[in-house]
Structures are given as structure tokens and as C-alpha cells.
Amino acid sequence: MKRDVDIQEISDGRFYSSNDMVKLGCAGCGGCCKGMGSSVVLDPLDVCRLSENLGKTFDEMLSEFLELQVVDGVILPNLRMSGPQESCVFLSEENRCRIHRFRPGVCRLFPLGRYYQGDSFQYFVQKGECHHPARTKVKIHKWLETPDIRSYEAFVQRWHHFLRMAEEIAAQAQDQEMVKNLSLYILSRFYRMPFDPRKNFYEEFEQRMIQAENLLALQ
């Protein structure tokens, strides 16, 4: 999800790689799991992890935990919020994440953000997003707790680029039925169709991405 703001307004202006040390911390207050609206947008790896660990299909999760929204012209899934405090559906009464081990990438990233430029991105610390005072220095890749960080970052950049191209097609299209079909294709190809747990996710994702790019003439 793009944020149309000046980077200086939401960060201290410093950028980091996944091997850099930054001051981060978490008191387990659950503040970042409430009132997030539809901002916890899920990528294909997020849905794959949720599906495998919850033992549910994408459509089954849509009926309980997820919802669909239009993000920059493309329909994408996000975590559902509920209750008077608009809490994440996976937040327990004790303010603990029930899916912490396989939580989505946006949750792993917080309070960091990503700043995209060209074919790469850097990390930054979002100002004012987390008020936990007791912070310690930690390497970003350890904070993310994602195996094979290089493959993961390549996937994130690949998916970001694809969505930006799909967004441009949707914005320029005169036929709204074509825009709808584009979103349905993305949902079907990258979310509804399960990834084979016996295979390498990134390799299977790349195969689907090449087919999608060829079909949509995005290469």
C-alpha cells in the first residue's frame, strides 16, 4: 500500500539494509494490533503461511479472518479488525498474537517501513508509530524473523513491482470489466490457488509471476 507522504514526515530520514542495527523493542501492549483498519495488506507468502498453519483455504479464511479491499486500483486481501477497539481477529484477550510464529510481513516489519526506489528498497524506522520506550539494538533481519532473508527481499521487491505495473494498467484502462478481470486473475493466481508445501515457495512464486507477466505483457 502506497503512502502519499513526505518520507521526512514519517521517518528520521535514515535508511537501513537488513544487516543494519536499529533500536527496536516490543512490550506486548497490543497497540499496533488495534485500529489498523484495512492497512495490514497481505501478500501471497502471508496467505500461504496462514493457509498452511491454520489448515484453511483462502476462501475459508475470507469468511473468518480476512477481507478484500481495493488497494491502489487492485483488489487485495487484508487482516480483518473486529470488536469495539477494532482489534485484529488474531489478537487474544491478553493482547497476544495467536499467529505470532507465522504472522504476516507487515506485522513482522512494524515499526519499520520500506522505502522503494527503482528496483530495490531500504528500511526506515517510522516515527511516532510505536511508543515502547525500552528499545535495544537489533539487526533488522533478526527482527523480521524470516528465513532466507535475501530470497524474501527479492520476493517483496518482485511483488511490489508487479502490483505497481498492475496498478498502472488499471488506472489507464477504459474498460472497467477488464480491470475487474485483472484483479480476479491476481486473486486466483496468487491467493486462491494454493502453493505446494513440498516445493520452494519462492521458486513456485517466480514461475507464476513469469506466466502472469507474459499474459499481461508486463515484461
Secondary structure, 3 states (H helix, E strand, C coil): CCCCCCHHHHECCCCECCCCEEEECCCCCCHHHECCCCCCECCHHHHHHHHHHHCCCHHHHHCCCEEEEEECCEEEEEECEECCCCEECCECCCCCECCHHHCCHHHHHCCEEEEEECCEEEEEEECCCCCCCCCEEEEHHHHHCCCCHHHHHHHHHHHHHHHHHHHHHHHHCCCHHHHHHHHHHHHHHHHHCCCCCCCCHHHHHHHHHHHHHHHHCCC
